[in-house]
Amino acid sequence: MNKLTKLVKALSLIIQKPYLLNNIVKDEIVFKSDFQRAFPNTAFQQIRLVDLMESDEVRIAPYAFLSGSSLATDFALLQLLCRKYQVKDYLEIGTWRGESAANVAPYVESVYSFNLGDEQLLSIGLEKNYVESHRFFSKDVPNIQHVFGDSQTFDFDQLNKKFDLIFIDGDHSTEAVRHDTKKMLSYLKNDQSIIVWHDAKKDTEYPRYEVLLGIFQALPADMQKNVYLVENSLCAVYIPTSITSESPILNRLPRNSFELTLKKLSVKN
Ligand SMILES: C[S@@+](CC[C@H](N)C(=O)[O-])C[C@H]1O[C@@H](n2cnc3c(N)ncnc32)[C@H](O)[C@@H]1O
């Protein structure tokens, strides 16, 4: 198909299905150029998951291997950060199946997991099965408390609590990430507190500018320099204390290898 034919086809498709325009305005190429225009002097730094592994093994459980799950290495990152930095109070925006909450719960005192309520999810037309899968793994874990609302409007002062680690994994649009990040700055417990963002990378190597743009727009310059991508995961972290980092290298030869042992666990429906 030549360029002209492609253009005519694209225009006729956009006229029939205007939402297809999102595929252009929300393309990573567009977000990347927006990011580079807004933060021309930013070169990402990356930390290594293996540097956080003080022992050889990290147990990831539960892990559903279902559509939209975080990576096992994302849960490993959360656990390792909680252990290394002695996190007591953990908050996450985005519960879904409760996998991240349940993975972190054994390593902290309290987990607050925040999500839109079921009624709200149904009212915006989301499928019943998807809504019912919320909290599947976290509902019976004693130190996990579920909190419901829209992170854009919810008054987190109601919780009367501040957190050592906040995991932002709700709506991943630039605007929502900017908003959630700005808002969460008021709920960090102290100047050692950590923020983790999910889906700040498209895959374990490539940045996701849609999310990174929201993060950098939200943070003051002195915090931006402590934001790192995390090797082998989809996350970015803000760690205020000194940590070894390096420039990420795309398509590099593997320098880490992990062993996974799969064990079937029973699930309670
Ligand atoms: C990617 S999932 C979270 C996955 C979970 N952190 C894990 O790793 O197991 C994102 C969740 O955020 C919720 N969400 C999206 N926008 C939200 C908002 N504005 N306020 C609260 N929750 C939101 C969605 O309902 C969804 O369940």
The ligand as an SDF file (V2000), in Angstrom:
LIG
                    3D

 27 29  0  0  0  0  0  0  0  0999 V2000
   -3.0280   -2.1820   36.6620 C   0  0  0  0  0  0  0  0  0  0  0  0
   -4.2950   -2.3700   37.8120 S   0  0  0  0  0  0  0  0  0  0  0  0
   -3.4770   -2.5480   39.3640 C   0  0  0  0  0  0  0  0  0  0  0  0
   -2.6860   -3.8300   39.4640 C   0  0  0  0  0  0  0  0  0  0  0  0
   -2.1260   -4.1260   40.8410 C   0  0  0  0  0  0  0  0  0  0  0  0
   -1.3720   -2.9920   41.3670 N   0  0  0  0  0  0  0  0  0  0  0  0
   -1.2070   -5.3290   40.7630 C   0  0  0  0  0  0  0  0  0  0  0  0
   -0.0390   -5.1680   40.3470 O   0  0  0  0  0  0  0  0  0  0  0  0
   -1.6200   -6.4290   41.1280 O   0  0  0  0  0  0  0  0  0  0  0  0
   -4.9680   -0.7550   37.8640 C   0  0  0  0  0  0  0  0  0  0  0  0
   -6.1900   -0.6160   38.7600 C   0  0  0  0  0  0  0  0  0  0  0  0
   -6.3650    0.7950   39.0010 O   0  0  0  0  0  0  0  0  0  0  0  0
   -7.7300    1.0750   39.0740 C   0  0  0  0  0  0  0  0  0  0  0  0
   -7.9190    2.5080   38.7570 N   0  0  0  0  0  0  0  0  0  0  0  0
   -7.8310    3.0950   37.5390 C   0  0  0  0  0  0  0  0  0  0  0  0
   -8.0560    4.4200   37.6550 N   0  0  0  0  0  0  0  0  0  0  0  0
   -8.2840    4.6700   38.9660 C   0  0  0  0  0  0  0  0  0  0  0  0
   -8.5940    5.8290   39.7130 C   0  0  0  0  0  0  0  0  0  0  0  0
   -8.7220    7.0340   39.1120 N   0  0  0  0  0  0  0  0  0  0  0  0
   -8.7580    5.7300   41.0440 N   0  0  0  0  0  0  0  0  0  0  0  0
   -8.6530    4.5180   41.6620 C   0  0  0  0  0  0  0  0  0  0  0  0
   -8.3660    3.3810   41.0050 N   0  0  0  0  0  0  0  0  0  0  0  0
   -8.1830    3.4360   39.6830 C   0  0  0  0  0  0  0  0  0  0  0  0
   -8.3900    0.1200   38.0790 C   0  0  0  0  0  0  0  0  0  0  0  0
   -9.7160   -0.1460   38.4700 O   0  0  0  0  0  0  0  0  0  0  0  0
   -7.4890   -1.1140   38.1790 C   0  0  0  0  0  0  0  0  0  0  0  0
   -8.0570   -2.0730   39.0240 O   0  0  0  0  0  0  0  0  0  0  0  0
  1  2  1  0
  2  3  1  0
  2 10  1  0
  3  4  1  0
  4  5  1  0
  5  6  1  0
  5  7  1  0
  7  8  2  0
  7  9  1  0
 10 11  1  0
 11 12  1  0
 11 26  1  0
 12 13  1  0
 13 14  1  0
 13 24  1  0
 14 15  1  0
 14 23  1  0
 15 16  2  0
 16 17  1  0
 17 18  1  0
 17 23  2  0
 18 19  1  0
 18 20  2  0
 20 21  1  0
 21 22  2  0
 22 23  1  0
 24 25  1  0
 24 26  1  0
 26 27  1  0
M  CHG  2   2   1   9  -1
M  END
$$$$
